[in-house]
Amino acid sequence: MGLINATVWDTADAAEDLAYALGKGEVVRMAFKLVRDSILFTDRRILMIDIQGLTGSKKRFVTIPYRAITTFTLESAGHFDLDTEVTLTVSGSAPIAFNVSRGADVPGLVTLLTEYLAPGK
């Protein structure tokens, strides 16, 4: 998945549409659509679904456990910027980057990632 704009996807709709890919009791905390692809932030992991091919019949599912993320950055050019670039550095893998469009709960995404990457005891 490249640096294309991800739009906010309602968590209930994402959970319903992708119920087959979620574990029992797994809760979608935040979800984004990227044209045909999607990224879900659940209470257990980040799930990326990459739809491939012209017909979309080929799908690639990537699970990233929060413990595998070593750093994350969220960067925007300023108040009037239309999107925010999100970069996740995953241990043993190339960084994953995507843009979230205006309207995304960027502070909520920071809170979610901080909650799972630097939990208070």
PALUM-78036 format. One record per residue (C-alpha): residue in one letter; x, y, z. Coordinates in steps of 0.05 Angstrom, whole numbers, plus 5000, padded with zeros to 4 digits. Each point is the difference from the previous one (the first is absolute). Example, Ala and Ser with C-alpha at 12.3 -4.5 7.8 and 13.67 -1.06 7.14 Angstrom:
BEGIN
<r type="a" u="5246" v="4910" w="5156"/>
<r type="s" u="5027" v="5069" w="4987"/>
This chain:
BEGIN
<r type="m" u="5000" v="5000" w="5000"/>
<r type="g" u="5029" v="5066" w="4979"/>
<r type="l" u="4990" v="5071" w="5024"/>
<r type="i" u="4928" v="5008" w="4978"/>
<r type="n" u="4947" v="5035" w="5040"/>
<r type="a" u="4962" v="4956" w="5048"/>
<r type="t" u="4930" v="5022" w="5018"/>
<r type="v" u="4967" v="4987" w="5067"/>
<r type="w" u="4957" v="4937" w="5001"/>
<r type="d" u="4947" v="4990" w="5052"/>
<r type="t" u="5025" v="4948" w="5050"/>
<r type="a" u="4933" v="4963" w="5003"/>
<r type="d" u="4997" v="4995" w="4924"/>
<r type="a" u="5073" v="4976" w="4997"/>
<r type="a" u="4986" v="4948" w="5053"/>
<r type="e" u="4939" v="4975" w="4963"/>
<r type="d" u="5032" v="4999" w="4931"/>
<r type="l" u="5063" v="4966" w="5025"/>
<r type="a" u="4972" v="4956" w="5056"/>
<r type="y" u="5031" v="4939" w="4966"/>
<r type="a" u="5070" v="5029" w="5011"/>
<r type="l" u="4990" v="5018" w="5074"/>
<r type="g" u="5012" v="4955" w="5060"/>
<r type="k" u="4945" v="4983" w="5049"/>
<r type="g" u="4986" v="5062" w="5042"/>
<r type="e" u="5050" v="5043" w="4961"/>
<r type="v" u="4979" v="5073" w="4999"/>
<r type="v" u="5013" v="5049" w="4944"/>
<r type="r" u="5024" v="5065" w="5032"/>
<r type="m" u="5014" v="5040" w="4936"/>
<r type="a" u="4994" v="4984" w="4926"/>
<r type="f" u="5021" v="5030" w="4934"/>
<r type="k" u="4985" v="4985" w="4927"/>
<r type="l" u="5053" v="5010" w="4946"/>
<r type="v" u="4963" v="4993" w="4933"/>
<r type="r" u="4992" v="4924" w="5002"/>
<r type="d" u="5047" v="4986" w="5058"/>
<r type="s" u="4986" v="5010" w="5074"/>
<r type="i" u="5037" v="5009" w="5066"/>
<r type="l" u="4968" v="4981" w="5066"/>
<r type="f" u="5027" v="5018" w="5069"/>
<r type="t" u="4970" v="4949" w="5048"/>
<r type="d" u="5009" v="4987" w="5073"/>
<r type="r" u="5050" v="4945" w="4982"/>
<r type="r" u="5037" v="5020" w="4936"/>
<r type="i" u="5002" v="5041" w="4937"/>
<r type="l" u="4968" v="4963" w="4942"/>
<r type="m" u="5016" v="5022" w="4929"/>
<r type="i" u="4962" v="4970" w="4942"/>
<r type="d" u="5029" v="5010" w="4932"/>
<r type="i" u="4953" v="4985" w="4942"/>
<r type="q" u="5041" v="4978" w="4940"/>
<r type="g" u="4988" v="4988" w="4926"/>
<r type="l" u="4948" v="5029" w="4953"/>
<r type="t" u="4943" v="4959" w="5026"/>
<r type="g" u="5017" v="5009" w="5074"/>
<r type="s" u="4995" v="4925" w="5011"/>
<r type="k" u="5070" v="4996" w="5027"/>
<r type="k" u="5008" v="5028" w="5071"/>
<r type="r" u="5060" v="5007" w="5045"/>
<r type="f" u="4989" v="5004" w="5074"/>
<r type="v" u="5056" v="5029" w="5043"/>
<r type="t" u="4997" v="4998" w="5076"/>
<r type="i" u="5045" v="5045" w="5039"/>
<r type="p" u="5001" v="4988" w="5075"/>
<r type="y" u="5008" v="5065" w="5038"/>
<r type="r" u="5062" v="4972" w="5034"/>
<r type="a" u="5035" v="4997" w="4932"/>
<r type="i" u="4993" v="5075" w="4989"/>
<r type="t" u="5063" v="5035" w="5023"/>
<r type="t" u="4981" v="5072" w="4983"/>
<r type="f" u="4943" v="5039" w="4970"/>
<r type="t" u="4996" v="5070" w="4971"/>
<r type="l" u="4941" v="5044" w="4980"/>
<r type="e" u="5018" v="5061" w="4961"/>
<r type="s" u="4960" v="5056" w="4967"/>
<r type="a" u="5023" v="5062" w="4965"/>
<r type="g" u="4957" v="5045" w="5043"/>
<r type="h" u="4930" v="5022" w="5017"/>
<r type="f" u="4976" v="5003" w="4928"/>
<r type="d" u="5032" v="4935" w="4978"/>
<r type="l" u="4948" v="4952" w="4972"/>
<r type="d" u="5033" v="4937" w="5026"/>
<r type="t" u="5046" v="4971" w="5051"/>
<r type="e" u="5056" v="4951" w="4983"/>
<r type="v" u="5003" v="4940" w="5046"/>
<r type="t" u="5064" v="4958" w="5002"/>
<r type="l" u="5006" v="4936" w="5040"/>
<r type="t" u="5069" v="4970" w="5009"/>
<r type="v" u="4993" v="4925" w="5007"/>
<r type="s" u="5056" v="4957" w="5028"/>
<r type="g" u="5031" v="4958" w="4944"/>
<r type="s" u="4960" v="5034" w="4945"/>
<r type="a" u="4999" v="5062" w="4957"/>
<r type="p" u="4961" v="5059" w="5030"/>
<r type="i" u="4926" v="5004" w="4982"/>
<r type="a" u="4975" v="5069" w="4980"/>
<r type="f" u="4933" v="5026" w="4980"/>
<r type="n" u="4962" v="5066" w="5002"/>
<r type="v" u="4936" v="5010" w="5039"/>
<r type="s" u="4953" v="5052" w="4972"/>
<r type="r" u="4970" v="5060" w="5034"/>
<r type="g" u="4946" v="4978" w="5048"/>
<r type="a" u="5041" v="4944" w="5030"/>
<r type="d" u="5007" v="5001" w="5075"/>
<r type="v" u="5075" v="5011" w="5000"/>
<r type="p" u="5004" v="5013" w="5075"/>
<r type="g" u="4960" v="4937" w="5011"/>
<r type="l" u="5049" v="4961" w="4956"/>
<r type="v" u="5058" v="5027" w="5041"/>
<r type="t" u="4965" v="4980" w="5064"/>
<r type="l" u="4984" v="4930" w="4973"/>
<r type="l" u="5071" v="4987" w="4978"/>
<r type="t" u="5029" v="5028" w="5064"/>
<r type="e" u="4952" v="4956" w="5040"/>
<r type="y" u="5026" v="4937" w="4967"/>
<r type="l" u="5073" v="5019" w="4989"/>
<r type="a" u="5014" v="5034" w="5067"/>
<r type="p" u="4948" v="4974" w="5048"/>
<r type="g" u="5001" v="5027" w="5070"/>
<r type="k" u="5004" v="4949" w="5056"/>
